Amino acid sequence: MMAKIIHGDCLEKLKPDIFRQEGLDPEVCLTFLDPPFNQGKEYDYFDDSLPEHEYWLMMQTVCTRVRELTVEGGAIYFMQREKNTEAVLRCLRETGWTLQNLIIWTKRTSAVPNTIRFGKQYQVIAFATKGKRPRVFNRLRIDLPLRPEYRYGREDGVFVTDVWDDIRELTSGYFAGDEALRDANGERVHKQQSPVALLLRIILSSTMPGDLVLDPFAGTGTTLVVAEQIGRPSVGIEIDPKNVALIQKRLKIRREADSVIPLREYYRFTPGLEQIWQGTVSIPIPRQRQIALLETKQRYKHGRA
Ligand SMILES: C[S@@+](CC[C@H](N)C(=O)[O-])C[C@H]1O[C@@H](n2cnc3c(N)ncnc32)[C@H](O)[C@@H]1O
């Protein structure tokens, strides 16, 4: 299988000898880092209310270990709450990573209200590399619909920028749609599940088929599920055995809602897309899937962007 899940604490597992024991070359090309945000939430297998400095020391260790496993020019995408932006940038700098972009991922269905400052409506994703230049950076083009105030359409789409406002987060309730994993009672099984469209953009931008993708805080395994569909081997580490079982099932029984195929059209103007995007032909195209693109189209059409 191209996707591998390791059960355990990533602080212990992010080591070259462990990778070799697991049959993997310690040559990571891309890491998606989506740790618990230390928000005091109840979890069975880790402490989500560490003193601030302990949490950031832990993240420094993770970033250092990931860097040791990463090939020259390999990338890391570190996602965090916007209030931790400064700490994220410091953590990456102090562990030897070179910042390429601070990506703003805007939320669509919720803003955190505030009485003394503006409501918060985005998460940050710091994109950094080992060394000054990325070994791979695919300039993706998207079919962003024309805003009402623009007079002339673009026939070949636009390049993706560092503001990502076309990928819907999986928030609570029905907004999360059928992509959210649920139990028999319809309850979400993991509140932090990342959207397929987010991982697709990250993996397509910073890898080529065959490049090893790593997710040290694998959660529901979105990174692995996406990587596998586009021909990238991947490895995830997850501390909670319930999540490990969830990931194994998600990889084994592919759900329509996890298919990346409906998103291909959106990226069709990308130069060399055939080389970048591989191996999805065997998955049927879901009929009824709501994708970010369609929603964005509506939004722009009605002038609410
Ligand atoms: C924010 S979630 C990641 C969600 C993921 N991006 C997805 O799409 O489902 C963080 C995950 O890290 C796991 N975790 C926490 N501490 C860990 C550790 N030290 N090593 C490995 N996994 C850990 C948690 O159990 C949780 O599932």
The ligand as an SDF file (V2000), in Angstrom:
LIG
                    3D

 27 29  0  0  0  0  0  0  0  0999 V2000
   -5.7290   18.7020   14.4770 C   0  0  0  0  0  0  0  0  0  0  0  0
   -5.8000   16.9600   14.4220 S   0  0  0  0  0  0  0  0  0  0  0  0
   -5.2940   16.5960   12.7820 C   0  0  0  0  0  0  0  0  0  0  0  0
   -6.4580   16.4890   11.8380 C   0  0  0  0  0  0  0  0  0  0  0  0
   -6.0600   16.0550   10.4450 C   0  0  0  0  0  0  0  0  0  0  0  0
   -5.4240   17.1320    9.7070 N   0  0  0  0  0  0  0  0  0  0  0  0
   -7.2410   15.5070    9.6640 C   0  0  0  0  0  0  0  0  0  0  0  0
   -7.4470   15.8720    8.4880 O   0  0  0  0  0  0  0  0  0  0  0  0
   -7.9870   14.7220   10.2240 O   0  0  0  0  0  0  0  0  0  0  0  0
   -4.4140   16.5120   15.3880 C   0  0  0  0  0  0  0  0  0  0  0  0
   -4.2650   15.0100   15.6290 C   0  0  0  0  0  0  0  0  0  0  0  0
   -2.9890   14.7760   16.2230 O   0  0  0  0  0  0  0  0  0  0  0  0
   -3.0930   13.6730   17.1110 C   0  0  0  0  0  0  0  0  0  0  0  0
   -1.9580   13.7850   18.0550 N   0  0  0  0  0  0  0  0  0  0  0  0
   -1.8610   14.5850   19.1520 C   0  0  0  0  0  0  0  0  0  0  0  0
   -0.6390   14.4910   19.7030 N   0  0  0  0  0  0  0  0  0  0  0  0
    0.0680   13.6150   18.9420 C   0  0  0  0  0  0  0  0  0  0  0  0
    1.3910   13.1170   18.9840 C   0  0  0  0  0  0  0  0  0  0  0  0
    2.2420   13.5120   19.9250 N   0  0  0  0  0  0  0  0  0  0  0  0
    1.7830   12.2450   18.0340 N   0  0  0  0  0  0  0  0  0  0  0  0
    0.9240   11.8460   17.0530 C   0  0  0  0  0  0  0  0  0  0  0  0
   -0.3550   12.2770   16.9650 N   0  0  0  0  0  0  0  0  0  0  0  0
   -0.7780   13.1640   17.8900 C   0  0  0  0  0  0  0  0  0  0  0  0
   -4.4680   13.8190   17.7260 C   0  0  0  0  0  0  0  0  0  0  0  0
   -4.9560   12.5670   18.2030 O   0  0  0  0  0  0  0  0  0  0  0  0
   -5.2870   14.3860   16.5490 C   0  0  0  0  0  0  0  0  0  0  0  0
   -5.9760   13.3660   15.8820 O   0  0  0  0  0  0  0  0  0  0  0  0
  1  2  1  0
  2  3  1  0
  2 10  1  0
  3  4  1  0
  4  5  1  0
  5  6  1  0
  5  7  1  0
  7  8  2  0
  7  9  1  0
 10 11  1  0
 11 12  1  0
 11 26  1  0
 12 13  1  0
 13 14  1  0
 13 24  1  0
 14 15  1  0
 14 23  1  0
 15 16  2  0
 16 17  1  0
 17 18  1  0
 17 23  2  0
 18 19  1  0
 18 20  2  0
 20 21  1  0
 21 22  2  0
 22 23  1  0
 24 25  1  0
 24 26  1  0
 26 27  1  0
M  CHG  2   2   1   9  -1
M  END
$$$$
